[in-house]
């Protein structure tokens, strides 16, 4: 039985502040923050899954022997039925052991330990959109027989369903934010631009917008961030599926290329 709209909203409001605090502590981006909320919702059925309720296991992470021995979060295991897809089409019922926690906060912290600490997932940090981040985490990449990235889950429609969560609750999810000056260095190369500002970097932004097909008004790339340029930035952001705030920050710069 699907979670009600009220249950969905209540869950996001419960997990959101914990994810926000963890991302601020680790100097992670808003995209990583929102992706975590989305995965918590998707993996746990908005907190309604028996596994999640009994074990505080909101991300469905399998328990390895090394994780149990490290016992950073107690090293507890919760054995549960689950489904896996090994052939890309058919789901198979199995029984497996999952990491169990004392609290939701521990579950969130361990999720980020995994995402930022594993060579399979850490490349997702700094991706410009939630979809890009999810695709990196989920899509298994094998080179010369070696698993080098992705593979968090086996469900063939995982990203599609997770993006359904994001799109359904985008406004609420994006209320949880961290200071984007915490973003990785390679996404902080340019000044954050807002309406009313001017300068050479405004010209660069306008040139990139115009080249991408977004008019900045009759005066073109004049170095002045006026109403026409603001409208162009917002149209670009909307088309790229990122936050439409009219501010050219690290994520928008990264999308402009």
Rosetta blueprint (number, residue, H / E / L):
1 X L
2 X L
3 X L
4 X L
5 X H
6 X H
7 X H
8 X H
9 X H
10 X H
11 X H
12 X H
13 X H
14 X H
15 X H
16 X H
17 X H
18 X H
19 X H
20 X H
21 X H
22 X H
23 X H
24 X H
25 X H
26 X H
27 X L
28 X L
29 X L
30 X H
31 X H
32 X H
33 X H
34 X H
35 X H
36 X H
37 X H
38 X H
39 X H
40 X H
41 X H
42 X H
43 X H
44 X H
45 X L
46 X L
47 X L
48 X L
49 X L
50 X H
51 X H
52 X H
53 X H
54 X H
55 X H
56 X L
57 X L
58 X L
59 X L
60 X L
61 X L
62 X E
63 X L
64 X L
65 X H
66 X H
67 X H
68 X H
69 X H
70 X H
71 X L
72 X L
73 X L
74 X L
75 X L
76 X E
77 X E
78 X E
79 X E
80 X E
81 X E
82 X E
83 X E
84 X E
85 X E
86 X L
87 X L
88 X L
89 X L
90 X L
91 X E
92 X E
93 X E
94 X E
95 X E
96 X E
97 X E
98 X E
99 X E
100 X E
101 X L
102 X L
103 X L
104 X H
105 X H
106 X H
107 X H
108 X H
109 X H
110 X H
111 X H
112 X H
113 X H
114 X H
115 X H
116 X H
117 X H
118 X L
119 X L
120 X L
121 X L
122 X H
123 X H
124 X H
125 X L
126 X L
127 X L
128 X L
129 X L
130 X H
131 X H
132 X H
133 X H
134 X H
135 X H
136 X H
137 X H
138 X H
139 X L
140 X L
141 X E
142 X E
143 X E
144 X L
145 X L
146 X E
147 X E
148 X E
149 X E
150 X L
151 X L
152 X L
153 X L
154 X L
155 X L
156 X L
157 X L
158 X H
159 X H
160 X H
161 X H
162 X H
163 X H
164 X H
165 X H
166 X H
167 X H
168 X H
169 X L
170 X H
171 X H
172 X H
173 X H
174 X L
175 X L
176 X L
177 X L
178 X L
179 X L
180 X H
181 X H
182 X H
183 X L
184 X L
185 X H
186 X H
187 X H
188 X L
189 X L
190 X L
191 X L
192 X L
193 X E
194 X L
195 X L
196 X L
197 X L
198 X E
199 X L
200 X H
201 X H
202 X H
203 X H
204 X H
205 X H
206 X H
207 X H
208 X H
209 X H
210 X H
211 X H
212 X L
213 X L
214 X L
215 X L
216 X L
217 X L
218 X L
219 X L
220 X L
221 X L
222 X L
223 X L
224 X E
225 X L
226 X L
227 X H
228 X H
229 X H
230 X H
231 X H
232 X H
233 X H
234 X H
235 X H
236 X H
237 X H
238 X H
239 X H
240 X H
241 X L
242 X L
243 X L
244 X L
245 X L
246 X L
247 X L
248 X E
249 X L
250 X H
251 X H
252 X H
253 X H
254 X H
255 X H
256 X H
257 X L
